[in-house]
Amino acid sequence: MSFDDLLDAFQGGRLSREELKRHLVRETFADQGAAKIDHHRQLRTNHPEVVFCQGKTPDQVVLAFAELARATGRALGTRADAGHLERVSRDLEVIFDPLSRLLIHDPGPRPEPRGKIVVVSAGTSDLPVAEEAAQTAEFLGSAVVRHLDCGVAGVHRLLAVMDEFCAARAVIAVAGMDGALASVVSGVCAPPVIAVPTSVGYGSSFGGLAALLTMLNSCAPGVGVVNIDNGFGAGYLAHVINMQGEK
């Protein structure tokens, strides 16, 4: 329940003053030893905590998922693997996408997606990061349109779908190799572009560092850059931008 929901319930007489105080001053996190689950993050940011699964044991992940499911009714995990899926699925109904490596508990019903985000990827090898971005934004409630394999080596593929970009509230451009895609997109459409460098490329790409530096040095205005392979961060930021148009 958000702050607005709490205040509306109090104003409408569905929540007493004492109940409101308990909600606002109750324990703000659940201490699980290896992790402290932040219960008030949804109150502060409108979205619950997300579990970064990589480096966590399956038992640690299931504890976090169970606590988030109890508190919010849903949970999202990034960089999950088959071991995390096997353990969490014993206790909760979950969906795992091996491409994006997202682990999702969201029994629904889901509200109608809002706004419009376009996710464009340079090549098929960038798909895991592009899907992490797209599915993160969808989990949060945004409507997402995908345009895949539209890199600058065949820029006509990008120009053929340019109308979609112009009608979006935010564009996520995912590219490895030279990382030039974000500059091209930002140069031909108005929405803010979130550039995501990927670790795709030959030796001189230095695991995505070349693409990262290209995006950081973009001469096109309106480009913001997240870290290498950070599809989650791009999807979250695009959703926040998208929701500004709903106010």
C-alpha positions in Angstrom: 0.0 0.0 0.0 1.4 3.4 -1.0 1.4 6.6 1.1 -1.4 7.9 -1.1 -3.4 4.7 -0.4 -2.9 5.0 3.3 -3.9 8.7 3.4 -7.0 8.0 1.2 -8.0 5.2 3.5 -7.5 7.4 6.6 -9.4 10.3 5.0 -12.2 8.0 4.0 -12.6 6.5 7.4 -11.4 3.0 6.5 -8.3 3.4 8.6 -8.2 4.7 12.1 -5.5 7.1 13.4 -3.9 4.4 15.4 -3.9 2.0 12.4 -2.3 4.7 10.3 0.4 5.2 12.9 1.1 1.5 13.0 1.5 1.4 9.3 3.9 4.3 9.2 6.1 3.4 12.2 6.0 -0.4 11.9 9.2 -2.3 11.3 10.6 -0.9 8.1 12.6 -4.0 7.1 12.7 -7.7 7.8 16.1 -8.9 9.0 16.9 -12.3 7.5 20.5 -12.4 8.6 22.2 -12.4 5.2 19.6 -9.8 3.9 17.4 -7.1 5.2 14.2 -6.8 3.1 13.2 -3.2 2.7 9.4 -3.1 3.4 9.1 0.7 3.0 10.7 0.9 -0.4 7.3 0.7 -2.1 6.1 3.5 0.2 9.1 5.7 -0.7 9.4 4.9 -4.5 6.1 3.3 -5.5 7.8 0.0 -6.2 9.0 -2.8 -3.9 12.5 -4.0 -3.6 13.9 -6.2 -6.4 16.1 -9.3 -5.7 19.5 -9.4 -7.4 19.9 -13.2 -7.4 23.4 -13.6 -8.8 25.8 -14.5 -5.9 23.0 -15.5 -3.6 22.2 -19.1 -2.7 18.8 -20.5 -3.7 17.8 -20.5 0.0 18.7 -16.9 0.4 16.7 -16.0 -2.7 13.6 -18.0 -1.6 13.6 -16.2 1.8 13.6 -12.8 0.0 10.9 -13.8 -2.4 8.7 -15.2 0.3 9.0 -12.0 2.4 8.3 -9.8 -0.6 5.4 -12.0 -1.6 3.9 -11.7 1.9 4.3 -8.0 2.0 3.5 -6.9 -1.5 1.9 -9.9 -3.3 4.6 -10.1 -6.0 8.4 -10.3 -6.4 11.0 -9.8 -9.1 14.4 -11.4 -9.2 17.2 -10.5 -11.7 20.2 -12.6 -12.8 18.5 -15.8 -11.6 19.5 -19.3 -12.7 18.0 -22.8 -12.7 19.0 -23.4 -9.1 17.1 -20.4 -7.9 14.1 -21.4 -10.0 14.0 -24.9 -8.6 14.1 -23.7 -5.0 11.7 -20.8 -5.2 9.1 -22.8 -7.2 8.8 -25.2 -4.3 7.2 -22.5 -2.2 5.8 -20.0 -4.7 4.3 -19.9 -8.2 7.0 -18.3 -10.4 7.9 -17.8 -14.0 11.5 -17.9 -15.2 12.7 -16.6 -18.5 16.1 -18.1 -19.3 16.8 -15.4 -21.9 16.5 -12.4 -19.6 17.2 -14.4 -16.4 14.3 -12.8 -14.7 12.4 -14.8 -12.0 8.9 -13.5 -11.4 6.2 -14.1 -8.8 3.1 -12.2 -9.9 -0.1 -14.2 -9.5 -2.2 -11.2 -10.7 -4.5 -9.9 -11.8 -2.4 -7.3 -13.6 -3.5 -3.8 -14.4 -3.6 -2.5 -17.9 -0.1 -1.5 -19.0 0.3 2.3 -19.4 2.2 4.7 -21.6 4.7 3.6 -24.1 8.4 2.5 -24.0 10.3 1.4 -27.0 13.1 -1.1 -26.6 15.5 -1.3 -29.6 18.4 -3.7 -29.8 21.4 -3.5 -32.2 21.8 -7.3 -32.7 20.4 -10.6 -31.8 23.3 -11.2 -29.4 22.0 -8.2 -27.4 18.7 -9.8 -26.7 19.3 -11.0 -23.1 19.9 -7.5 -22.0 17.1 -6.0 -24.1 14.6 -8.5 -22.7 15.8 -7.8 -19.1 15.0 -4.2 -19.8 11.7 -4.8 -21.5 10.3 -7.3 -19.0 11.4 -5.2 -16.1 9.4 -2.2 -17.4 6.4 -4.5 -18.1 6.6 -6.0 -14.6 6.4 -2.4 -13.2 3.4 -1.6 -15.3 4.6 0.0 -18.6 3.5 -0.8 -22.1 6.6 -1.9 -24.1 7.2 -2.2 -27.8 10.2 -4.1 -29.0 12.2 -3.6 -32.2 15.1 -6.1 -32.4 18.2 -6.4 -34.6 18.1 -2.8 -35.8 21.8 -1.9 -35.5 23.7 0.7 -37.4 25.3 -1.8 -39.8 21.9 -1.8 -41.5 20.5 1.6 -40.5 17.5 1.2 -42.9 16.1 -1.3 -40.5 16.0 1.4 -37.8 14.6 4.1 -40.0 11.8 1.8 -41.1 10.3 1.8 -37.6 11.1 5.4 -36.6 7.5 6.4 -36.2 7.3 4.1 -33.2 10.2 5.9 -31.5 8.7 9.3 -31.9 5.5 8.3 -30.2 7.2 6.8 -27.1 7.8 8.5 -23.8 11.2 6.8 -23.5 13.5 4.7 -25.7 15.9 2.1 -24.5 18.8 1.5 -26.9 20.7 -1.7 -26.3 24.0 -2.2 -28.2 27.4 -3.8 -27.9 30.2 -3.7 -30.5 30.7 0.0 -31.3 27.6 1.1 -29.3 26.6 3.7 -31.9 22.9 2.9 -31.9 21.9 5.2 -29.0 23.4 8.3 -30.8 21.6 7.5 -34.0 18.2 7.0 -32.2 18.6 10.2 -30.1 19.5 12.1 -33.3 16.2 11.4 -35.0 13.5 11.3 -32.3 12.4 13.5 -29.4 12.0 11.1 -26.4 14.8 10.6 -23.9 17.1 7.7 -24.8 18.5 5.3 -22.2 21.6 3.7 -23.6 22.6 0.3 -22.5 26.1 -1.0 -23.5 26.4 -4.7 -23.7 29.4 -6.9 -23.3 28.9 -8.3 -26.8 31.9 -7.9 -29.2 35.3 -9.0 -30.2 38.5 -8.5 -28.1 38.9 -4.7 -28.5 35.3 -4.2 -27.2 36.8 -4.9 -23.8 33.7 -6.6 -22.5 31.5 -3.7 -23.3 33.8 -0.9 -22.2 34.1 0.4 -25.8 30.4 0.6 -26.2 30.1 2.3 -22.8 32.6 5.0 -23.7 30.9 5.5 -27.1 27.6 6.1 -25.4 29.1 8.3 -22.7 30.7 10.4 -25.5 27.5 10.7 -27.6 27.3 14.0 -29.4 23.5 13.6 -29.6 21.6 15.3 -26.8 19.1 13.5 -24.7 21.1 10.3 -24.1 21.6 8.9 -20.6 23.8 5.8 -20.0 23.5 2.9 -17.6 26.2 0.4 -16.7 27.3 -2.5 -19.0 24.6 -5.1 -19.4 22.3 -3.3 -16.9 19.0 -4.0 -18.6 17.2 -3.9 -15.2 18.4 -0.4 -14.5 17.4 0.8 -17.9 13.9 -0.8 -17.7 13.3 0.7 -14.2 14.4 4.2 -15.3 12.4 4.1 -18.5 9.3 3.1 -16.4 9.8 6.1 -14.1 10.1 8.4 -17.1 7.0 6.8 -18.7 4.9 7.3 -15.6 5.6 11.0 -15.6 3.2 11.2 -18.5 0.4 9.6 -16.5 0.2 12.4 -13.9 
